[in-house]
Amino acid sequence: MNEVIIDEDGNEKIKVILIGDSGVGKTNLINVANGGKFDEDTRATLTASFVKIHIDVNKRGHNLYLWDTIGQERLRSLTKIFFKDSRIVIFVYDVTTRTSFENLPDWVKEVNDTLGNNYIKGVVGNKIDLFLNEQVKEQEAESYAQSIGAKLCSTSAKTDSKGFYEFLKTLVEDYDKVNSKNVPNNDNHKKIQLNPEEQKKKKDKKCCK
């Protein structure tokens, strides 16, 4: 994996992109994970943008820069610009629209053409609240996710406000397993906090001869 970048506060900076067809719910997933409300009238994203979300994993802080990319076919060439330096890529489909699931291999190929296989993968099946219109069974999606070395999350940005956020945490944990050894000055980012009594004992020990 690439070198880990640490910001001035000691948090790891991780670029995360959401990829998938237009209308699968990428924007709402990000908004809800960031503490916002689900918007029934969200329009198709016409320009890539990001939000920053802080997540603590393994006693270290991580600043995730979540990029909401363009899903429209005619604008795909613009989306590729934002693949660079991505550490986690989440492929999103709509469980009620089979074509959005069948198009995932194309999205994976486009990302791999830029990043190789040098990133953590996730697959999200969104809109499970519309289960009566489901066109993609979870078992099929799980099988596909495993075939590309990804974890699967079945959720709804509308009814499951914590689902995608918790999934992000599991992906960051996977990222950590691969990258923790690459953290600059790793020992400096694992400071052990002593309670007041222990601090006093340590101070007294240094003062005495």
C-alpha positions in Angstrom: 0.0 0.0 0.0 1.0 3.7 -0.3 2.7 5.6 2.5 0.3 6.7 5.2 -0.2 10.5 5.5 -0.5 12.0 9.0 -2.1 15.5 9.5 -1.0 18.1 12.0 -3.3 16.6 14.7 -1.8 13.1 14.3 -4.8 11.7 12.4 -4.3 9.5 9.3 -5.7 11.1 6.1 -7.5 8.5 3.9 -9.1 9.3 0.6 -12.3 7.2 0.1 -14.4 7.3 -3.1 -17.9 6.0 -3.8 -18.4 4.6 -7.3 -21.6 3.5 -9.0 -24.3 4.3 -11.4 -26.3 7.5 -11.2 -29.2 7.2 -8.8 -27.9 4.4 -6.6 -27.8 6.7 -3.5 -24.1 7.6 -3.1 -24.9 11.2 -2.1 -27.4 10.2 0.6 -25.1 7.5 2.0 -22.4 10.1 2.5 -24.8 12.8 3.9 -26.3 10.4 6.5 -22.8 9.0 7.5 -21.8 12.7 8.1 -24.8 13.2 10.4 -27.1 14.8 7.8 -30.6 13.9 6.9 -31.8 11.7 4.1 -33.0 13.7 1.1 -35.7 12.2 -1.0 -35.2 14.7 -3.7 -31.4 14.4 -4.1 -30.4 15.1 -7.7 -27.8 13.4 -9.8 -24.3 14.5 -8.9 -22.8 16.6 -11.7 -19.4 17.3 -10.1 -17.3 15.3 -7.7 -17.2 16.7 -4.1 -16.1 15.4 -0.7 -16.9 15.6 3.0 -14.5 14.9 5.9 -15.5 12.3 8.5 -13.5 11.5 11.6 -13.3 7.9 12.7 -11.3 6.4 15.6 -10.0 2.9 14.9 -7.4 0.9 16.9 -6.8 3.9 19.2 -5.8 6.1 16.3 -7.7 8.9 14.6 -8.5 8.8 10.9 -9.8 11.6 8.8 -11.7 10.1 5.9 -12.2 12.3 2.8 -15.3 10.8 1.2 -15.7 11.7 -2.4 -19.1 11.6 -4.1 -18.3 10.8 -7.7 -20.3 11.3 -10.9 -22.3 8.2 -12.0 -23.6 9.4 -15.3 -22.2 7.6 -18.3 -21.5 10.7 -20.3 -19.4 12.1 -17.5 -17.4 9.0 -16.6 -14.2 10.4 -18.0 -14.4 13.1 -15.4 -14.9 10.6 -12.6 -11.6 8.9 -13.4 -9.7 12.0 -12.5 -10.7 11.5 -8.9 -9.5 7.9 -8.6 -5.9 8.9 -8.0 -4.6 8.4 -4.4 -7.7 6.7 -3.3 -7.0 4.2 -0.5 -10.6 2.8 0.0 -13.1 2.4 -2.9 -16.7 1.6 -2.3 -18.8 0.3 -5.2 -22.5 1.1 -4.7 -25.5 -0.4 -6.4 -29.3 -0.1 -5.9 -30.9 -3.4 -4.9 -34.0 -2.5 -6.9 -32.1 -1.8 -10.1 -30.4 -4.9 -11.4 -28.4 -3.0 -14.1 -26.6 -1.0 -11.4 -25.4 -4.3 -9.9 -24.5 -5.8 -13.3 -22.4 -2.6 -14.1 -20.2 -3.1 -11.0 -17.5 -5.1 -12.9 -17.1 -2.2 -15.3 -16.6 0.2 -12.4 -14.1 -2.1 -10.8 -12.2 -2.4 -14.1 -12.0 1.4 -14.4 -10.7 1.8 -10.9 -8.2 -1.0 -11.3 -6.9 0.6 -14.5 -5.9 3.5 -12.4 -5.0 2.0 -9.0 -4.2 -1.5 -9.8 -5.3 -3.7 -6.9 -3.6 -1.4 -4.4 -6.7 -0.4 -2.4 -9.3 -1.6 0.1 -12.6 -2.6 -1.6 -16.2 -2.4 -0.3 -19.5 -3.2 -2.0 -22.7 -1.5 -0.8 -26.3 -2.6 -1.8 -28.4 0.4 -1.0 -32.2 0.9 -0.7 -33.0 -2.3 1.1 -36.0 -0.6 2.6 -37.6 -1.1 -0.8 -37.3 -4.9 -0.4 -40.6 -5.6 -2.3 -38.9 -4.3 -5.4 -35.6 -6.1 -4.8 -33.9 -7.4 -8.0 -30.6 -8.4 -6.5 -30.5 -11.0 -3.7 -27.9 -10.5 -0.9 -26.4 -14.0 -1.5 -25.6 -13.1 -5.1 -24.1 -9.8 -4.0 -22.1 -11.5 -1.3 -20.7 -14.0 -3.8 -19.7 -11.1 -6.1 -18.0 -9.1 -3.3 -16.0 -12.2 -2.3 -14.9 -12.7 -5.9 -13.2 -9.2 -6.0 -11.9 -9.4 -2.4 -14.4 -6.9 -1.0 -16.7 -6.8 2.0 -20.5 -6.4 1.5 -22.9 -4.0 3.2 -26.6 -4.2 2.6 -28.2 -1.0 4.0 -30.6 1.9 3.4 -29.5 5.5 3.6 -33.2 6.3 4.3 -33.9 3.9 7.2 -30.5 2.8 8.6 -28.6 5.9 9.6 -25.7 4.0 11.2 -25.3 1.2 8.7 -23.0 2.8 6.2 -21.0 4.6 9.0 -20.3 1.3 10.7 -19.3 -0.3 7.4 -16.8 2.5 6.9 -15.2 1.6 10.3 -14.8 -2.0 9.2 -13.1 -0.9 6.0 -10.8 1.4 7.9 -9.9 -1.5 10.2 -8.9 -3.5 7.1 -6.9 -0.6 5.9 -5.1 -0.4 9.2 -4.2 -4.0 9.1 -2.3 -3.4 5.9 -0.9 0.1 6.5 -0.2 0.4 10.3 3.4 -0.6 9.8 3.8 2.3 7.3 2.7 5.0 9.7 5.5 7.6 9.9 7.1 7.6 13.4 4.7 4.9 14.3 5.8 4.9 18.0 5.0 8.6 18.4 1.4 7.9 17.5 0.8 5.3 20.1 1.2 7.3 23.3 0.1 5.6 26.5 -1.9 7.9 28.7 -1.0 7.4 32.4 -3.5 8.2 35.2 -2.4 11.0 37.7 -1.1 8.6 40.3 1.1 6.8 37.8 2.3 10.1 36.4 3.4 11.1 40.0 5.2 7.8 40.6 7.0 8.2 37.3 8.0 11.8 38.1 9.2 10.9 41.7 11.3 8.0 40.3 13.0 10.4 37.9 13.8 12.9 40.7 15.2 10.4 43.2 18.8 9.1 43.0 
